[in-house]
Amino acid sequence: MAELKLARLPDRTPVKISITVTPDLDAALRDYLAIYRSTYADSATTIADLIPAMLEAFLGSDKAFAKARKSHGGEG
């Protein structure tokens, strides 16, 4: 079983979003979704479910962003 950086998503209420991505990013997201589904035996999760969690994980791991956000009065 693959050890993905993104843990299994918690129960959540989906929020619909629309974005435009490059064909390369679309392919990568589809590949990630396939591996995610296989890893967690989860056929119901969609790319739209994964994107918010991916963005949250990315922003949460960006130390420079956290520091700048705090200095600008954000949540930090």
Short mmCIF file of the C-alpha atoms (twelve columns), coordinates in Angstrom:
data_MODEL
# 
_entry.id   MODEL 
# 
loop_
_atom_site.group_PDB 
_atom_site.id 
_atom_site.type_symbol 
_atom_site.label_atom_id 
_atom_site.label_alt_id 
_atom_site.label_comp_id 
_atom_site.label_asym_id 
_atom_site.label_seq_id 
_atom_site.Cartn_x 
_atom_site.Cartn_y 
_atom_site.Cartn_z 
_atom_site.pdbx_PDB_model_num 
ATOM 1  C CA . MET A 1  0.000   0.000  0.000   1 
ATOM 2  C CA . ALA A 2  1.337   3.474  -0.885  1 
ATOM 3  C CA . GLU A 3  2.226   5.866  1.925   1 
ATOM 4  C CA . LEU A 4  0.703   9.103  0.698   1 
ATOM 5  C CA . LYS A 5  1.581   12.461 2.210   1 
ATOM 6  C CA . LEU A 6  -2.141  13.260 2.348   1 
ATOM 7  C CA . ALA A 7  -3.890  11.174 5.019   1 
ATOM 8  C CA . ARG A 8  -7.353  9.786  4.472   1 
ATOM 9  C CA . LEU A 9  -9.810  12.672 4.363   1 
ATOM 10 C CA . PRO A 10 -12.039 13.126 7.427   1 
ATOM 11 C CA . ASP A 11 -15.813 13.227 7.083   1 
ATOM 12 C CA . ARG A 12 -16.667 16.576 5.546   1 
ATOM 13 C CA . THR A 13 -19.377 18.543 3.849   1 
ATOM 14 C CA . PRO A 14 -18.191 19.064 0.260   1 
ATOM 15 C CA . VAL A 15 -17.897 22.589 -1.098  1 
ATOM 16 C CA . LYS A 16 -18.272 22.958 -4.833  1 
ATOM 17 C CA . ILE A 17 -15.481 24.868 -6.568  1 
ATOM 18 C CA . SER A 18 -14.564 25.487 -10.180 1 
ATOM 19 C CA . ILE A 19 -10.999 25.932 -11.355 1 
ATOM 20 C CA . THR A 20 -9.153  25.667 -14.641 1 
ATOM 21 C CA . VAL A 21 -5.960  23.621 -14.667 1 
ATOM 22 C CA . THR A 22 -3.370  22.648 -17.241 1 
ATOM 23 C CA . PRO A 23 -3.621  19.237 -18.909 1 
ATOM 24 C CA . ASP A 24 -0.483  18.129 -17.019 1 
ATOM 25 C CA . LEU A 25 -1.988  19.079 -13.651 1 
ATOM 26 C CA . ASP A 26 -5.252  17.385 -14.590 1 
ATOM 27 C CA . ALA A 27 -3.363  14.181 -15.371 1 
ATOM 28 C CA . ALA A 28 -1.431  14.379 -12.095 1 
ATOM 29 C CA . LEU A 29 -4.627  14.949 -10.104 1 
ATOM 30 C CA . ARG A 30 -6.313  12.000 -11.816 1 
ATOM 31 C CA . ASP A 31 -3.291  9.797  -11.078 1 
ATOM 32 C CA . TYR A 32 -3.270  10.940 -7.428  1 
ATOM 33 C CA . LEU A 33 -6.992  10.230 -7.156  1 
ATOM 34 C CA . ALA A 34 -6.521  6.724  -8.550  1 
ATOM 35 C CA . ILE A 35 -3.720  5.988  -6.063  1 
ATOM 36 C CA . TYR A 36 -5.743  7.541  -3.218  1 
ATOM 37 C CA . ARG A 37 -8.776  5.416  -4.073  1 
ATOM 38 C CA . SER A 38 -6.648  2.278  -4.261  1 
ATOM 39 C CA . THR A 39 -4.802  3.056  -1.022  1 
ATOM 40 C CA . TYR A 40 -7.947  3.729  1.004   1 
ATOM 41 C CA . ALA A 41 -10.395 1.460  -0.883  1 
ATOM 42 C CA . ASP A 42 -12.508 4.557  -1.481  1 
ATOM 43 C CA . SER A 43 -14.295 4.789  -4.817  1 
ATOM 44 C CA . ALA A 44 -16.506 7.726  -3.817  1 
ATOM 45 C CA . THR A 45 -13.847 10.447 -3.384  1 
ATOM 46 C CA . THR A 46 -13.461 12.887 -6.281  1 
ATOM 47 C CA . ILE A 47 -10.739 15.284 -7.348  1 
ATOM 48 C CA . ALA A 48 -12.917 18.121 -6.051  1 
ATOM 49 C CA . ASP A 49 -12.866 16.416 -2.619  1 
ATOM 50 C CA . LEU A 50 -9.074  16.147 -2.625  1 
ATOM 51 C CA . ILE A 51 -8.159  19.664 -3.793  1 
ATOM 52 C CA . PRO A 52 -9.204  21.535 -0.602  1 
ATOM 53 C CA . ALA A 53 -7.308  19.027 1.566   1 
ATOM 54 C CA . MET A 54 -4.255  19.282 -0.695  1 
ATOM 55 C CA . LEU A 55 -4.318  23.068 -0.540  1 
ATOM 56 C CA . GLU A 56 -4.761  23.019 3.240   1 
ATOM 57 C CA . ALA A 57 -1.827  20.609 3.614   1 
ATOM 58 C CA . PHE A 58 0.331   22.726 1.308   1 
ATOM 59 C CA . LEU A 59 -0.466  25.979 3.094   1 
ATOM 60 C CA . GLY A 60 -0.045  24.342 6.488   1 
ATOM 61 C CA . SER A 61 3.449   23.164 5.576   1 
ATOM 62 C CA . ASP A 62 4.630   26.512 4.148   1 
ATOM 63 C CA . LYS A 63 6.566   28.098 7.023   1 
ATOM 64 C CA . ALA A 64 7.264   31.302 5.092   1 
ATOM 65 C CA . PHE A 65 3.550   31.723 4.408   1 
ATOM 66 C CA . ALA A 66 2.684   31.164 8.094   1 
ATOM 67 C CA . LYS A 67 5.266   33.732 9.169   1 
ATOM 68 C CA . ALA A 68 4.127   36.298 6.596   1 
ATOM 69 C CA . ARG A 69 0.480   35.658 7.401   1 
ATOM 70 C CA . LYS A 70 1.102   36.209 11.085  1 
ATOM 71 C CA . SER A 71 2.995   39.446 10.448  1 
ATOM 72 C CA . HIS A 72 0.105   40.695 8.301   1 
ATOM 73 C CA . GLY A 73 -2.442  40.035 11.027  1 
ATOM 74 C CA . GLY A 74 -3.741  36.767 9.575   1 
ATOM 75 C CA . GLU A 75 -4.585  33.651 11.545  1 
ATOM 76 C CA . GLY A 76 -0.953  32.420 11.602  1 
# 
